[in-house]
Amino acid sequence: MIKNELLILGIGNYLMGDEGVGVHFVRTLEHERWPEGVKILDGGTAGFQLMEDLECHSTVIMVDATLDDHPPGTIRLIEPRFARDFPKAMSTHEIGLKDLVEALSLLDRLPRIYLFVVSVEKIQPLSIELSSAVEGALPQLRGQVDHLLEQLGIVVPAPAVV
Amino acid sequence: MANRIVIDPITRIEGHLRIEAEIKDGKISEAYSAGTMVRMLEEILRGRDPRDAWAFVGRVCGVCTTVHSLASVRAVEDALDIVIPPNAEHVRNIMFATQYMHDHVVHFYHLHALDWVDIVSALKADPKKTSEIAQSISNWPKSSPGYFSDLQKRLTKFVESGQLGIFANGYWGHPAYKLPPEVNLIGVAHYLEALEWQKEIVKVHTVFGGKNPHPNYLVGGMACSIGIDDASAINAERLQLVHRLLKQAKEFVEQVYIPDLIAIASFYKDWGAIGGGLGNYLVYGDLSPNGYRDPSTYKFPAGAILNKKVGEVMDVDLREDNEIQEFISHSWYEYAGGDDAGLHPWKGETKVKYTGPKPPYDFLDVNDKYSFLKTPRWKGNAMEVGPLARVLVGYGRGREEYKEVVDSTLSALDVPIEALFSTLGRTAARGLEAKLVAHWALEFYDMLIANIKNGDTRMANMERFKPDTWPKEAKGVGHTEAPRGALAHWVVIQNEKIANYQLVVPSTWNASPRDKNGVSSAYESALKNTPIADDHKPVEILRTVHSFDPCLACAVHLYDEEGKHISQVKVL
């Protein structure tokens, strides 16, 4: 299989407020001109369906929400090697990404994963809008993603004018 | 004295389901099924443009995304009296069939198989014997001793690394596991092959839906255009890809899924007498070569069966005020008309009123309200929905295709027809309908191609897309048969906006709490009398609950409590 270079994958439930931060984030990237070999994907709440996208990229940058003790909007970068390294996800999707990661590691096809997690509060209102704390963290998240991309040797497009 | 055991959450499902079961003399005497998260999707849709509803409902779940979008566009088309072109019907049917095959195979191998297949036992299998068994049940080429021996080595390495991962939540070594190590190894091999297979079949959704996950739907048709020589449209090359994927899917279902199902079932025939439950079955129907508006031609015929009387299938009317109603006597909601009222979904209300215990708690008060699922009833009856209901209604309606697959399976397993009303019957029915759907998918493909060849490339009817063509007030219902069972959305449109929107989803039928008369719904009823060998490892509960393919993500909603993948066992 020919591996593409890099996938930027937003994960989360768009209907559940801050839980959808990963999806909100990649949607801001979708309209920019990325170099060939870079794919931007709104993964939504999918699990196994993302298998092909994960295994055909050598590097994957994921963005997801997490529940932890940090203040909402806190951004952390994790380099998970095994499913157990993933922080507690918001998703209730039992057959989700973690299982896919396990399965890919059993098949020896796990890409290099960088995971940006954004801390959110436990109880999420049903809403397609982000809270101000998480919305406010998006520029900083973009900065950190760009920084990582530069380290990986990817030419980052100038942010689209909104 | 009874023990009450709690499994919360039930693992290997979508969403969050809690089962409390009382165990007396080694059997379940009473079971209680609770959705412990709230769903308020109805509220997010109120006031929105009805043409956008499909995109919101498609986000509710990572598994059934297409079926919700499908029910939604149909509900709006019904309200606005929009007839979609034949190509759109065929494409929707092909996407539906794709979803089915994907869902049933993933359910069997990745969610349900581990209730029957002991992964750890597979390490002891003899690869040569495994190969002989595999070749005796199917012509599937990946069956050499070397293939199984390589796999076994890889699995051993995986298990020894302590990264049991996907396989971590099993009750390995439990006496209820009956398969010889060799059959377990075949199960593991096909677990992995199914994983490879599923990533191919979903490409059909990308072709017709523009993207995957969460493909695009459109009120009035489908959002893709046909152009045989057009690089950016559904062209000859893409259609050929779809054809190849559908053929591959059929091969996998016929040569891997069905033989495995029969082989595994033959070691668990006792489960043909366990987990039957209600004996009432409900199907809304779907999949017509002649269009959704012609129910007489549905390949999944609609109908209701009461008390296992398969020969007496009754008609179902989703519009009738007193046929389908939702009750909240044991659900954490309130109705303006009081807790005992039953509301047809067009008049449905979704107002949460949580009166349960403050977490963490040991037990729910099952005499009071104990779930965020409402309790749907058909003419007052608790009904099971899903593959078993569909297969029984098809059989009862006298359809030859159904008779053929059912009768040949019963005879291959040497079990009587009564064995269908069981956990095993439910799991077998899922495989049998996957076989039928795999066949129908190619029929729909041929119809699509024939229609295009006749010069018809219409994919959408946009005559009534603009709101100024709509009546001031309209209501509609859209139904389908989701992999898990009958699914319908009811919409009320006023002044171009959604005034009310109600989803009654399959897992609400099956997993709901008791009704006002204390009558159990499908899970609770099916669990009754199930033998439990070890209170601390209730794999038997998982078998029956998983046989329904629970999907609580859309039945309830969505924030995760601190997930503990353990069962609590308490002596009452």
Interface residues (C-beta under 8 A of the other chain):
Chain A: N13 Y14 L15 M16 E19 D42 G43 G44 T45 A46 G47 F48 Q49 L50 M51 E52 L67 F82 A83 R84 K88 A89 M90 S91 T92 H93 E94 I95 G96 K98 D99 E102 A103 S105 L106 L107 K122 I123 Q124 L126 S127 I128
Chain B: P9 T11 R12 I13 E14 G15 H16 M37 M40 L41 E43 I44 F56 R59 V60 C61 G62 V63 T65 V106 H110 L111 R154 L155 F158 Q163 G165 I166 L192 L195 Q198 K199 E200 V202 K203 N212 P213 H214 L552 A553 H557 L558 Y559 D560 G563
